[in-house]
């Protein structure tokens, strides 16, 4: 009972911080709004006579700028502070989605005007992401970062589940225009919560805590990790942990997007004979597992040997993904996918926490931008490659190949002392 209370106390500790509560509520509402956009746009285009190819063009017009501005978002986050970048991105996205709603209400829904809105909308989304992950160390102390990441990650998963259902209901009853209005209003709510945050005061406290931590390291006989004036390019050249983590992300995530968006639905249709409902169940199990895994990671508090735990998580993912096609049908595959979601939720929380705690504060935005770019930037290649392989030899072989790549990435990380000693 005492242990249960302690775990729950660790998880809920960030909610006692006013700025975190504002961020938590604002981003959960904003993510639910994103689901209205995600449902309304395809429905708008396909129900108004556009072809799937034209829908793909608009989605690509959004997706490419989003990936292209991730690095710039990290740089601006370091220069201007994360909260300001987030506020700018939210204000501009509220205006752009408002313009999109006007286009829908006035019947101007040809591909060109939709692309004209989608491109800057994606660009500001790319600016927002690194700042969102970089703002937490300015709000919470080092001991609360893991729980804060867990609550944020889990709230986003919950918002995706709830927002998708609400969006489907609104679009089916009221069409796409009102759904875009709802999305624009959620950006306004998010911007208001950012304005109400007392960012400067908490930022100063965070910097003081980091300096005290560095002094404690020196006093205990360990060398402080970085010089305070270290440059970005020198950090890239000298920080072994960063280099290893980057390679692990590249190889571990190389087939991930294609696996879930191409191979998994093909497997559900052809081998499990379950159609869209079966694919939806697999995605729901992954989402539910990620939600639970994030909460578990956040409740654990300060964990020893986090590097080894992350490597174990990667290896576990590799094994789970490898056996999905051979699990005896949809129920077994759903169980494995749910376990993979749980493992992935824990890994995500731990990875972001380590980066936030280990990286120099003045370079955190740029480093997060690099990692997000490495992960999201592989999306086009991943889905294209998996699509080709699935068409020629089927999707089954891709699961053990992806698992083997994850196991190889984990084995490489295991050989690195900087990872093992975390």
C-alpha positions, 0 to 999 in steps of 0.5 A: 500500500505504501509503495502504491502511494509512493508510485502514485505520488511520484507520477502526480508530483508535476501536477502541483506545479502551476505552469505544468498544469497549464501546459498539460491542459492546453496541449491535451485540448490542442491535441484533441483539436488536431484530430478534428483536422486529421478527420475533417481534411480527408473527409472534405476532399474525398466527399467533394470530388477530389481523388485520393491522389489529390488528398495525398498531394495536400497531405504531403504539402503539410508533411514536408514543411513539418519535417523541414522546419524541425531543425529551425524550431530547435534553433529558435527554441534555444534563441528565443526560449521554447515558450515563445516559439510555442506561442508563436506557432499556436497563434499562427496555426489558429489563424491558418486553420481559421482561414481553412474554415473560411475556405470551406464555408465559402466553397473554395476547396480546390487543391491549390488554396488547400495547399496554400494553407497546408504548407505554412500550417505544417511549417509551424507544426515543425517549429512547435515540436522541438520547443514543446519537448524543450520547455519541460526543464524550464517548468519542472526540476530534474527529479520531476521531469520523468513524471512530467514526460509520462503525464504529457505523453499519456495525455496526448495518447488519451487525447488522440483516442478521445479526439478521434471519436469526437471528430468523427461525430462532429464531421459526420453530423456537421461536416468539415467546416465546424470541425476546422473551427473547433481545431482553430479554437483549441489552438487559441486555448493552447496559446492562452495557457502559454500566456498564463504561464510564469515561464521566466521565474521557473526557468531561473529556478531550473537553471539554478538547479542545474548549476547546483547539480553540476557543483554536486558532481564536481564535489563528489569527484566526478567531472561536470559533463559539459563546459557552460559555453560549449558550442553546438558543433563541438558537442556533436563532435565530442558527445559519444552518447549523442552519437550513439543515440542518433544511430540507434534511433536511425536503425531502430525506427527505420522501418517503424512507420512503414510497418504500422501504416503499410505492413500491419494493415496488409497483414490484418487484411490478407493473413488475419482476414479481419479488415479495417476493424482488425487493423483498428483493434491493433492500433487501439491496443498499441495506443492503450499500451503506450498510455499505460507504459508512459504512466508506469515509467512516470511512477517509477521516480529516479531509476538506476541504470536507465541506459540499460533499461532503455536497451532492454526496452529496444530489445523487447520491441525487436522480439515482440515485432518479430513474432506478430505475424506468427502469433496465431491470428488477430488475438495473439497479434493484438496482445503482442502489439499491446505489449509493444505499445507498453514497452514503447511508452516506457522507452519514450518517456525514459529517452526524453527524460535522459536527453532533457537532463543530460543535454546542455540547457542552451543547446537542448532545443537544437538537439531535440530538433535533430532527434525529431528530424531523425525519427520523422524524417524517415517517414517517406522512405519507410512507407515507400520501401515497406510498400514495395516489399509488401507488394512483391513478397508480402508483409510477413518478412518485414516484421522479423527484419524490423525486429532484427534491426532493433536488436542490432541497434540495441546490441550496438548500444550495449557495447557503448560504455556511455550508454551502460553507465547512464 
